[in-house]
């Protein structure tokens, strides 16, 4: 079981900039935001199936000790904003999107090597409870993901 770490911060707070401190010989970055990063080599994609396939491949590379997905938020946003998602009707598309995110987290937790740390960069959102009290949490797309509370993983 890999160690899963959520790194949560607003845009421009230095999440991506902090990557320059990582050893490039032991690090794989999946650049879902598709922006310039302080590493020369990284995989640019926000497609959940490619992200998962990349993690499976990385799991076989014994030199890799750190994986960064920058950002998990973008995977969800790009899914919801895709033409395919928007053209589908009904609730099933939301269930499928939530299940894909759940499967991604469970793959990291259950199937990746013990000596890997996976950083899921994410953006926060303010959540209000029934009494109106505000708290910060990981921003997600859809009610299903709100209910499973990613922080608990």
C-alpha positions as CSV (number, residue, x, y, z in Angstrom):
1,X,0.0,0.0,0.0
2,X,1.5,3.3,-1.1
3,X,1.3,6.3,1.2
4,X,-1.4,8.7,-0.1
5,X,-0.9,12.3,0.7
6,X,-3.4,15.1,-0.3
7,X,-1.7,18.4,-0.7
8,X,-4.5,21.0,-0.7
9,X,-4.1,24.7,-1.5
10,X,-5.6,27.5,-3.5
11,X,-4.2,28.3,-7.0
12,X,-1.0,30.2,-6.8
13,X,-0.1,29.0,-3.3
14,X,3.0,27.1,-4.4
15,X,1.9,23.5,-4.7
16,X,3.5,23.0,-8.1
17,X,6.5,25.2,-7.2
18,X,7.3,22.9,-4.3
19,X,7.9,20.1,-6.8
20,X,11.4,21.4,-7.5
21,X,12.5,20.0,-4.2
22,X,11.9,16.4,-5.3
23,X,14.5,14.1,-6.7
24,X,13.8,13.9,-10.5
25,X,15.5,10.5,-10.6
26,X,12.9,9.0,-8.3
27,X,9.8,11.1,-9.2
28,X,7.0,10.8,-11.8
29,X,4.7,13.7,-12.3
30,X,1.4,13.5,-13.9
31,X,0.6,17.0,-15.0
32,X,-3.1,17.1,-15.3
33,X,-3.2,20.9,-15.3
34,X,-0.9,20.8,-18.4
35,X,1.1,23.8,-17.3
36,X,4.8,24.5,-17.1
37,X,6.4,22.7,-14.2
38,X,9.9,22.8,-12.6
39,X,10.7,19.3,-14.1
40,X,11.8,18.5,-17.6
41,X,9.9,15.3,-17.8
42,X,6.3,14.6,-16.9
43,X,3.2,13.1,-18.4
44,X,0.5,15.6,-19.5
45,X,-3.0,14.2,-19.2
46,X,-6.2,14.7,-17.3
47,X,-7.8,11.5,-18.7
48,X,-8.5,9.3,-15.7
49,X,-7.9,6.1,-17.6
50,X,-4.4,7.3,-18.7
51,X,-3.6,8.5,-15.2
52,X,-4.5,5.1,-13.8
53,X,-2.5,3.3,-16.6
54,X,0.5,5.5,-15.8
55,X,0.2,4.6,-12.1
56,X,0.2,0.9,-13.0
57,X,3.3,1.3,-15.1
58,X,5.0,3.4,-12.5
59,X,4.3,0.7,-9.9
60,X,6.7,-1.5,-11.9
61,X,9.6,1.0,-11.9
62,X,11.7,0.2,-8.8
63,X,13.5,3.5,-9.0
64,X,10.4,5.6,-8.5
65,X,9.6,6.5,-5.0
66,X,7.4,9.6,-5.5
67,X,4.4,10.2,-7.8
68,X,2.7,13.6,-8.0
69,X,-0.7,14.1,-9.6
70,X,-0.9,17.9,-10.2
71,X,-3.9,18.3,-9.8
72,X,-6.6,15.8,-8.9
73,X,-9.1,18.7,-9.1
74,X,-8.3,19.1,-12.8
75,X,-9.1,15.4,-13.5
76,X,-12.6,15.9,-12.2
77,X,-13.1,19.3,-13.8
78,X,-12.0,18.1,-17.2
79,X,-14.3,15.1,-16.9
80,X,-17.3,17.2,-16.1
81,X,-16.6,19.7,-18.8
82,X,-15.9,17.2,-21.5
83,X,-18.3,17.1,-24.5
84,X,-18.9,13.4,-23.8
85,X,-19.9,14.0,-20.2
86,X,-22.1,17.0,-21.0
87,X,-23.9,15.2,-23.8
88,X,-24.8,12.2,-21.6
89,X,-28.2,12.2,-19.9
90,X,-29.1,11.2,-16.4
91,X,-27.4,10.5,-13.1
92,X,-25.3,7.6,-14.3
93,X,-22.6,9.9,-15.7
94,X,-22.1,11.3,-12.2
95,X,-21.9,7.8,-10.6
96,X,-19.4,6.7,-13.2
97,X,-17.2,9.8,-12.6
98,X,-17.3,9.3,-8.9
99,X,-16.5,5.6,-9.2
100,X,-13.5,6.4,-11.4
101,X,-12.1,8.8,-8.7
102,X,-12.9,6.2,-5.9
103,X,-11.1,3.5,-7.9
104,X,-8.1,5.8,-8.5
105,X,-7.7,6.4,-4.7
106,X,-8.3,2.7,-3.9
107,X,-5.7,1.6,-6.5
108,X,-3.1,3.9,-4.8
109,X,-4.1,2.6,-1.4
110,X,-4.4,-1.1,-2.2
111,X,-2.2,-1.9,-5.2
112,X,0.8,0.3,-5.3
113,X,4.1,-0.6,-3.7
114,X,4.7,0.2,-0.1
115,X,7.8,2.4,-0.8
116,X,5.9,4.9,-3.0
117,X,4.4,8.2,-1.8
118,X,1.6,9.5,-4.1
119,X,0.8,13.2,-3.7
120,X,-2.6,14.2,-5.0
121,X,-2.6,17.9,-5.3
122,X,-6.1,19.4,-4.9
123,X,-7.9,22.7,-4.4
124,X,-9.9,23.5,-1.3
125,X,-13.6,24.5,-1.0
126,X,-15.5,26.0,1.8
127,X,-18.2,23.6,3.1
128,X,-21.0,24.8,5.4
129,X,-22.7,22.4,7.8
130,X,-26.4,22.5,8.8
131,X,-25.7,25.1,11.5
132,X,-23.9,27.3,9.0
133,X,-20.4,26.6,10.3
134,X,-17.7,26.8,7.6
135,X,-14.9,24.4,7.2
136,X,-12.3,23.8,4.5
137,X,-12.2,20.5,2.7
138,X,-10.9,19.1,-0.6
139,X,-13.0,20.4,-3.5
140,X,-14.7,17.7,-5.5
141,X,-17.2,17.5,-8.3
142,X,-20.6,16.0,-7.5
143,X,-22.5,15.0,-4.4
144,X,-21.2,11.4,-4.4
145,X,-17.6,12.4,-3.9
146,X,-18.6,14.9,-1.2
147,X,-20.2,12.0,0.7
148,X,-17.2,9.7,0.6
149,X,-14.9,12.5,2.0
150,X,-11.5,12.0,0.3
151,X,-9.7,13.3,3.3
152,X,-10.7,10.1,5.1
153,X,-8.5,8.0,2.7
